[in-house]
Amino acid sequence: MAASSVAASELLHNMSKQILILYPKTSRVLIRRISTSSSRCDRQPKLKAKSAAQQLVGVVGLEVHAQINSNTKLFSGSPARFSAPPNSLVSHFDASLPGTLPVLNKRCVEAAVMTGLALDCTINKKSLFDRKHYFYADLPAGYQITQQRRPIAVDGTLTYSLLGGKKRSQVMRKTVSIKQIQLEQDSGKSLHDDLRSQTLIDLNRAGVGLMELVMEPDMSCGEEAAAAVRELQLILQALGTCQGNMSEGQLRVDANVSVHKPGEPLGIRTEVKNINSIRYLARAIDYEIQRQIEVLQRGGTVQNETRAYDSKSGETIPMRDKEGLQDYRFMPEPNLPPVIVYEDNASLPTGIDACQAVVVQKIKEGLPELPSVKRDRLVQTYGILPEHSFTLVNEDGLMEYFEAVLKATKKEPRKVIGWVTNELVGHLKQQDMSVSQSPISPSALAELLELQETGHISSTVAKQVFQEMWRSSGKTAPQIIQEKDLGLVSDTAQLQSICQKVVDSHPDEVHAIRNGNKKVLNKLMGLVQKETKGRADPVLVRAILEEKTS
C-alpha cells in the first residue's frame, strides 16, 4: 500500500507542472499549488436584539457530516488517519488517476447501518451510489460519489435533551426528524496561504468515508441545534462509528436557517457552512436568525446564499449566492453495484458467505448502551435527579468518574453527585480542563468523602481540603488534614466554652430561640464554626447550644 501511495504521488508530479515539491525533515511531500485572490468579503455589522422581532421565529435544519471511524477510506485501501504528512495517504484511486476503480469498504456500510438503527431509521435493503458533479480544487475527480437517489437509511428520529425552566434545571426533551443517512466520499483539504496568494492541496482526506445525516427543519434556535448535535455526537461515540472530534474535522455541520411568522410558509433560507464547534454552531445560528429578522424589518430581502461563521467577530459572512440553481448532473455511479444488506442470516442467498455480508440483525444485537438509556439507568440505579444524569452523560468521562467514586466510598449517591457536578465540574470549567485532566482522581475524592462520612472532618473542612488537593496535586486528604490541623474538634469542654461565648454575645438570638424560633439556632451554629474554622463537630455543637438556649 505504501508503494502504491508513492507511485500515485510521482504520477501526480509528472502530470502537472504546477505541483510544488516540499522537503520536510522526515518525508517527501507533494502539494499542488493553485493561485487564489486575497480579497475578503464585506461583513455584516454586529446586531442588537429587538423586542419587536418576537413575531418572527427561526427555523433551523442541519446537515451533519460524520467521518466514519475506519482504518481505510471508503473506496480505496489507503489509511484514514489525521495529521499525517500532506499527500502521504493517497492511492491511485484517491488521486483519480485514469483506469482506477472503487472498491467499497464493508466497515463503512456497517457503520452507517448501525448509526441508522440507533436513530430508529428504516434501513434500505438496497441502496445506490451516484455521482455528484462539481468542481473544487481539492476534488480531483470533478465529482463526488454519494447516495442521492436511494440512501442507506431514511426516516429516523433523534431525541435530545436541553436544560430549561427559570433556573435552567429542568430537563426538556425534544425530537428532530432524520430525513436520511447517506454514504459519501470526503474531499481533500485546501490550505490557504494568504501571504503568497496561493492554495496548497492536501489529498490525504480525499476519499475518506462520510455519513451525511440530514435533519429536518424541526429546530428553532441555536441552543436546540447545539443540543441535537451534542446528542448525536454522544451516540456516534458510543457506537464507535465516528470519533466525533470536531477540532479534527470528524464532525462538521451545515446549518440551514430561515425566519417566518408562525403559520405562514417558511422564509428564504441561508446555509452556514462547515461549523466545527458546538458552541460556534449555537452562536452562528442565533446570529443568523437575528440578522435575517433585522433585514426583513428594514424592508429588505433575505438572500438565498451560503455563509460562513467568523468566530472572532461572532458574525456570519457571505461566501457565495445560491440564486442560480446549481446543476450537479447527478448520474448513477457506473463502477459500483447496488449495496445489498440482509435482515438476518436466514435471508442470505445460497452461496453467500455470512462473514462477507452486511446483516442487520447481527449489527442490531451488537448495539451498545446509548446515552438516553444511560441517563435513565443512572436515575433508576442511584436515585439522582434527571438534570444530574444529563450532566454526567454529556461531559466526557464524568459518568465513569462518578461511578468510580461510588465504588470506593459508602457515601450515598445523592451526596456524591453534588461533589462531582458542583465542586469537580466547577473547577474543571474554571480552568478549561477535561475530566481526564483532573488533578484529583476518583479514589482520592472517595477517600476525602469517606473521611467526611465517618465524622473525621466537617463538610466545610472537606471543601477546604478539596481546594488544597486541587492546588497540590499528589497530596492526599489525610496528609492535608494532618499538616493543617483540620481534624474535627470533639473536645466537649472546649466546645462548651466556645458555645457559651457565642450565647453570651448574642442575647437577641437566644431570646428568639426561647420564643420558639428554632431556625435562629443555625446562625449560632455558624458562629461557632467560624470560631473553630469549620472544625467543630456539628452534632455536638447543636446539642450544647440547644441545652444553653432552652
C-alpha positions in Angstrom: 0.0 0.0 0.0 2.9 2.4 0.8 4.4 1.7 -2.7 1.0 2.5 -4.2 0.8 5.8 -2.5 4.4 6.8 -3.6 3.6 5.8 -7.2 0.4 7.9 -7.2 2.3 10.8 -5.8 5.0 10.5 -8.5 2.4 10.3 -11.3 0.8 13.4 -9.9 4.2 15.2 -10.1 4.6 14.2 -13.8 1.0 15.2 -14.8 1.2 18.8 -13.5 3.8 21.4 -13.8 2.1 23.4 -11.0 3.0 20.9 -8.3 5.1 22.3 -5.6 7.6 19.9 -4.0 8.4 20.5 -0.4 11.0 18.7 1.6 10.3 18.4 5.3 12.8 16.8 7.6 11.0 13.4 7.8 9.4 12.7 4.5 8.9 13.9 0.9 5.7 15.8 0.4 3.9 16.7 -2.8 1.4 19.6 -2.7 -0.4 21.1 -5.7 -0.4 24.9 -5.9 -3.3 26.9 -7.2 -3.4 30.7 -7.4 -6.1 32.5 -5.4 -7.0 36.0 -4.7 -6.8 37.6 -1.3 -10.0 39.6 -1.4 -12.1 39.5 1.7 -15.9 39.7 1.8 -17.7 42.5 3.5 -19.0 41.6 6.9 -22.4 42.4 8.4 -22.4 44.8 11.4 -22.9 43.4 14.8 -26.6 43.1 15.8 -28.6 44.0 18.8 -31.7 42.1 19.9 -35.0 43.9 19.3 -38.2 43.2 21.2 -40.3 43.9 18.1 -38.7 40.9 16.4 -40.7 38.4 18.5 -43.3 37.9 15.9 -40.7 36.3 13.6 -39.3 32.9 14.7 -36.3 31.0 13.5 -36.4 27.7 11.6 -33.3 25.5 11.6 -32.4 22.3 9.7 -29.0 20.6 9.8 -26.7 18.6 7.6 -24.1 16.8 9.6 -21.1 15.2 8.0 -19.6 12.5 10.3 -16.3 11.0 9.4 -16.6 7.2 9.7 -14.2 5.6 12.2 -12.5 3.2 9.8 -8.9 2.1 9.2 -9.2 2.7 5.5 -11.0 5.0 3.1 -14.5 4.4 1.6 -13.4 3.1 -1.8 -9.6 2.5 -1.5 -7.2 0.8 0.8 -5.4 4.0 1.8 -5.2 4.6 5.5 -7.6 7.1 7.0 -5.5 9.0 9.5 -5.4 12.6 10.8 -2.3 14.8 10.9 -0.2 12.6 8.5 2.3 14.5 6.2 0.4 16.1 3.3 -0.3 13.8 0.4 1.3 10.8 2.1 -2.0 8.8 2.3 -3.1 9.0 -1.4 -3.7 5.9 -3.6 -4.2 5.9 -7.3 -8.0 6.0 -6.9 -7.9 8.9 -4.4 -5.9 10.9 -6.9 -8.4 10.0 -9.7 -5.8 8.6 -12.0 -7.3 7.0 -15.2 -8.2 3.4 -15.0 -8.7 3.2 -11.3 -11.9 1.6 -9.8 -13.6 2.0 -6.4 -13.9 -1.0 -4.0 -16.5 -0.5 -1.3 -15.3 -0.7 2.3 -17.6 -3.1 4.3 -16.8 -1.4 7.6 -18.3 1.9 6.3 -21.5 0.2 5.3 -21.8 -1.5 8.7 -21.2 1.8 10.5 -23.9 3.6 8.5 -26.4 0.7 9.2 -25.5 0.8 12.9 -26.0 4.5 13.1 -29.3 4.2 11.3 -30.5 1.6 13.8 -29.5 3.8 16.7 -31.6 6.6 15.3 -34.7 4.4 14.6 -34.2 4.7 10.8 -35.6 2.4 8.2 -32.6 0.6 6.6 -32.9 0.3 2.9 -32.1 -3.3 1.9 -30.9 -1.9 -1.4 -29.2 1.4 -1.8 -27.4 3.0 -4.7 -24.4 5.2 -5.4 -24.5 8.3 -7.6 -22.0 10.8 -9.0 -22.5 14.4 -8.0 -20.6 16.7 -10.3 -19.0 19.9 -9.3 -15.5 21.5 -9.4 -13.4 22.1 -6.4 -9.6 22.2 -6.5 -9.5 19.5 -3.7 -11.9 17.2 -5.6 -9.6 15.6 -8.2 -12.3 13.6 -10.0 -14.6 16.5 -10.6 -17.4 14.6 -8.9 -18.2 13.1 -5.5 -19.6 9.6 -5.1 -22.7 9.9 -2.9 -26.2 8.5 -2.4 -28.7 10.9 -3.9 -31.5 8.6 -5.2 -31.6 5.8 -2.6 -29.6 6.3 0.6 -28.8 3.6 3.0 -31.1 4.8 5.8 -34.2 7.0 5.9 -36.9 8.3 8.2 -35.3 8.3 11.6 -35.7 10.3 14.9 -33.2 11.9 17.2 -34.4 12.6 20.7 -32.3 15.2 22.5 -32.4 17.0 25.9 -31.7 20.5 27.0 -31.9 22.4 30.3 -34.8 24.8 30.6 -37.0 26.4 33.2 -36.4 29.6 35.3 -33.2 28.2 36.9 -32.2 26.1 33.9 -32.5 23.0 36.0 -35.4 21.3 34.2 -34.6 18.7 31.6 -36.7 19.3 28.4 -36.8 16.5 25.8 -37.3 17.3 22.1 -37.1 15.4 18.9 -35.9 16.1 15.4 -36.7 14.0 12.3 -33.8 12.4 10.4 -34.6 12.6 6.7 -31.8 10.3 5.6 -28.3 9.0 6.2 -26.1 8.6 3.1 -22.6 7.3 2.5 -20.3 9.5 0.5 -16.7 10.5 0.0 -14.9 13.3 1.7 -12.9 15.8 -0.4 -9.3 16.8 0.1 -8.3 19.8 2.0 -7.4 23.3 0.8 -4.6 25.0 2.8 -4.8 28.7 2.1 -1.6 30.8 2.1 -2.7 34.4 2.1 0.8 35.7 2.3 1.8 34.2 -1.1 -1.8 34.3 -2.5 -1.8 30.6 -3.2 -3.7 27.5 -2.0 -2.0 24.2 -1.3 -3.9 21.0 -1.8 -3.7 18.0 0.6 -5.4 14.9 -0.7 -5.0 12.8 2.5 -8.6 13.3 3.3 -9.9 12.7 -0.2 -12.0 9.5 -0.3 -12.4 9.2 3.5 -15.8 7.7 4.3 -18.5 10.1 5.5 -22.0 9.7 6.7 -24.2 12.7 5.9 -27.1 12.9 8.3 -29.9 15.3 7.1 -32.1 16.7 9.8 -35.5 18.2 9.0 -36.1 21.9 9.9 -37.6 21.0 13.3 -35.5 23.3 15.5 -36.0 27.0 16.2 -32.7 28.3 17.7 -29.0 27.7 18.2 -29.4 26.1 21.6 -31.7 23.4 20.2 -29.4 22.7 17.3 -26.4 22.6 19.6 -28.1 20.1 21.9 -29.2 17.9 19.0 -25.7 17.8 17.6 -24.2 17.1 21.0 -26.6 14.2 21.5 -25.7 12.9 18.0 -22.0 13.2 18.9 -22.5 11.2 22.0 -24.5 8.5 20.1 -21.8 8.2 17.4 -19.1 7.9 20.0 -21.0 5.3 22.0 -21.5 3.3 18.7 -17.8 3.7 17.7 -18.9 4.7 14.2 -17.4 8.2 14.5 -14.9 9.6 17.0 -16.7 12.9 16.8 -13.6 15.1 17.4 -14.8 18.4 15.9 -11.5 20.1 16.2 -10.1 17.5 13.7 -13.0 17.8 11.3 -14.5 14.5 12.2 -17.9 16.1 12.7 -18.8 19.1 10.6 -22.2 20.9 10.5 -24.0 22.9 7.8 -27.0 24.9 9.2 -29.9 25.9 7.1 -31.5 28.9 8.7 -34.6 30.9 7.9 -37.3 33.0 9.7 -41.0 33.3 9.3 -44.2 34.2 11.1 -45.8 31.1 12.7 -48.5 29.6 10.4 -47.0 31.2 7.3 -44.7 29.5 4.7 -41.1 29.2 5.6 -38.8 32.1 4.6 -35.8 32.1 2.3 -33.0 30.2 3.9 -29.3 30.7 4.1 -26.8 28.0 4.6 -24.0 28.5 7.2 -21.2 26.0 6.1 -18.6 23.9 7.9 -19.1 24.8 11.5 -16.7 22.7 13.6 -17.7 23.6 17.2 -21.0 23.0 19.1 -20.5 26.4 20.8 -20.0 28.2 17.5 -23.0 26.4 16.0 -25.3 27.9 18.6 -23.8 31.3 18.1 -23.8 31.2 14.3 -27.5 30.2 14.2 -28.7 32.7 16.7 -26.7 35.5 14.9 -28.1 34.5 11.5 -31.7 34.4 12.8 -31.3 37.9 14.3 -29.6 39.1 11.1 -32.4 37.9 8.9 -35.1 39.4 11.2 -33.4 42.8 11.0 -33.1 42.6 7.2 -36.8 42.0 6.9 -37.6 44.7 9.4 -35.7 47.2 7.3 -37.8 46.2 4.3 -35.0 44.2 2.7 -35.0 40.6 1.3 -33.1 37.7 2.7 -30.7 36.3 0.0 -30.5 32.6 -0.7 -26.8 32.3 -0.1 -24.0 30.4 1.5 -22.4 32.0 4.5 -19.5 31.2 6.9 -19.2 31.9 10.6 -16.4 34.1 11.8 -15.7 33.0 15.4 -13.6 36.2 16.1 -16.3 38.7 15.2 -19.2 36.4 16.1 -20.8 37.1 12.7 -21.8 35.2 9.6 -20.2 36.4 6.4 -21.3 35.8 2.8 -19.4 33.3 0.7 -21.4 32.9 -2.5 -25.0 33.3 -3.6 -27.3 30.3 -4.5 -29.9 32.1 -6.6 -28.8 30.3 -9.7 -29.7 26.6 -9.1 -26.5 24.6 -9.5 -26.8 21.6 -11.8 -24.9 18.8 -10.1 -25.7 16.5 -13.1 -26.4 13.5 -10.8 -26.0 10.2 -12.5 -25.8 6.6 -11.4 -22.2 5.5 -10.4 -21.4 3.1 -13.2 -18.5 1.4 -11.4 -20.4 0.3 -8.2 -23.2 -2.2 -8.0 -26.2 -1.6 -5.6 -25.4 -2.1 -1.9 -27.4 -5.0 -0.6 -27.9 -5.6 3.1 -29.8 -8.6 4.6 -32.2 -8.7 7.5 -30.8 -11.9 9.1 -28.8 -15.0 8.2 -31.9 -16.8 7.1 -32.4 -14.3 4.3 -28.9 -14.8 2.9 -29.0 -16.3 -0.7 -27.3 -19.6 -1.2 -23.6 -19.4 -1.7 -23.2 -16.0 0.2 -20.7 -16.1 3.0 -22.2 -14.6 6.1 -18.9 -13.1 7.0 -18.8 -11.1 3.8 -22.4 -9.9 4.0 -23.9 -7.0 6.0 -26.6 -8.5 8.2 -28.9 -6.0 10.1 -29.9 -8.4 12.9 -26.2 -9.1 13.7 -25.5 -5.4 13.9 -28.6 -4.7 16.0 -27.5 -7.3 18.5 -24.2 -5.5 18.9 -25.7 -2.1 19.7 -24.2 -0.6 22.9 -25.9 1.3 25.7 -27.0 4.6 24.2 -26.8 8.0 26.0 -30.6 8.2 26.7 -30.5 4.7 28.2 -27.5 5.7 30.3 -29.3 8.6 31.7 -32.4 6.6 32.6 -30.2 3.9 34.2 -28.3 6.5 36.3 -31.6 7.9 37.7 -33.1 4.5 38.4 -29.9 2.9 39.9 -28.7 5.8 42.0 -31.8 7.9 42.7 -30.2 11.1 41.3 -32.2 13.8 39.6 -32.6 13.8 35.8 -30.7 17.0 35.4 -27.7 15.4 37.2 -27.8 12.4 34.8 -27.9 14.9 31.9 -24.6 16.5 33.2 -23.0 13.1 33.9 -23.6 11.8 30.4 -22.9 15.0 28.5 -19.5 15.6 30.0 -16.9 13.2 28.5 -15.7 10.8 31.2 -17.8 12.2 34.0 -20.2 9.3 34.4 -17.2 6.9 34.7 -15.6 9.2 37.3 -18.9 9.3 39.3 -19.3 5.6 39.3 -15.6 5.0 40.2 -16.1 7.3 43.3 -19.2 5.4 44.3 -17.4 2.1 44.3 -14.7 3.4 46.7 -17.0 5.1 49.3 -20.0 4.3 51.4 -21.4 7.8 50.9 -24.9 8.0 49.3 -25.0 8.7 45.6 -27.2 11.8 46.1 -24.4 13.3 48.2 -21.6 12.2 45.9 -23.3 13.7 42.9 -23.2 17.2 44.4 -19.4 16.9 44.8 -18.9 15.7 41.2 -21.3 18.1 39.4 -20.6 21.2 41.6 -17.1 21.0 43.0 -15.3 18.9 40.4 -17.1 20.2 37.3 -16.9 23.8 38.6 -13.1 23.6 39.0 -12.7 21.9 35.6 -14.7 24.6 33.8 -12.8 27.4 35.6 -9.6 26.1 34.1 -11.0 24.8 30.8 -9.9 21.2 31.6 -11.4 17.9 30.7 -12.3 15.2 33.3 -9.3 13.2 32.3 -7.1 16.1 33.2 -8.5 16.4 36.8 -5.6 16.5 39.4 -8.0 14.7 41.8 -8.6 11.1 40.9 -11.8 9.3 41.7 -10.1 7.3 44.5 -8.7 10.5 46.0 -12.1 12.1 46.1 -13.6 9.0 47.5 -11.1 9.0 50.3 -12.0 12.6 51.2 -15.7 11.9 51.2 -15.2 8.8 53.4 -13.4 11.0 56.0 -16.3 13.3 56.0 -18.8 10.5 56.1 -17.1 8.9 59.1 -17.1 12.2 61.1 -13.3 12.9 60.9 -13.9 16.3 59.2 -16.8 18.6 58.7 -18.4 19.5 55.3 -16.8 22.9 55.5 -13.3 21.4 56.1 -13.9 18.8 53.3 -14.3 21.7 50.8 -11.1 23.3 52.1 -9.3 20.1 51.7 -10.7 19.6 48.2 -9.3 23.1 47.3 -5.9 22.2 48.7 -5.9 18.8 46.8 -6.7 20.6 43.6 -3.8 23.1 44.1 -1.3 20.5 45.5 -1.6 17.6 43.1 -0.4 14.4 44.7 -1.2 15.2 48.3 -3.8 13.0 49.9 -6.7 14.2 52.1 -5.2 12.7 55.3 -1.9 14.4 54.6 -3.5 17.8 54.2 -5.7 17.4 57.3 -2.7 16.4 59.4 -0.4 19.2 58.0 -3.0 22.0 58.5 -4.6 20.5 61.7 -8.1 20.4 60.2 -9.4 17.4 62.1 -12.8 17.6 63.8 -12.8 19.3 67.3 -14.7 17.0 69.6 -13.4 18.1 72.9 -16.6 18.8 75.0 -15.0 21.2 77.4 -13.5 23.3 74.6 -16.8 23.4 72.6 -18.7 24.2 75.8 -16.5 27.3 76.3 -16.9 28.5 72.7 -20.7 27.9 72.7 -21.1 29.8 75.9 -19.1 32.7 74.5 -21.4 32.8 71.4 -24.6 32.6 73.5 -23.4 35.4 75.8 -22.6 37.7 72.9 -25.9 37.2 71.1 -28.8 37.7 73.6 -31.3 38.7 70.9 -30.9 35.5 69.0 -31.1 33.5 72.3 -34.4 35.3 73.2 -35.8 34.5 69.7 -34.9 30.8 70.1 -36.6 30.7 73.5 -39.7 32.2 72.0 -40.0 29.3 69.5 -37.9 30.4 66.5 -35.6 27.4 66.3 -34.2 28.4 62.9 -32.1 31.0 64.6 -30.1 28.2 66.2 -28.4 27.7 62.8 -27.0 31.1 63.0 -25.4 30.4 66.3 -24.0 27.1 65.0 -22.5 29.1 62.1 -20.8 31.5 64.5 -19.3 28.5 66.5 -18.0 27.0 63.2 -16.5 30.4 62.4 -14.7 30.4 65.7 -13.3 26.9 65.1 -12.6 27.5 61.4 -15.2 24.9 60.4 -13.7 22.1 62.6 -16.4 21.8 65.3 -18.4 18.6 65.5 -21.8 19.9 64.3 -23.8 17.2 66.2 -22.1 18.0 69.4 -22.4 21.8 68.9 -26.1 21.6 68.2 -26.7 19.6 71.4 -24.7 22.1 73.5 -26.5 25.1 72.0 -29.9 23.5 72.5 -29.1 22.9 76.1 -27.8 26.5 76.7 -30.8 28.2 74.9 -33.5 26.1 76.4 
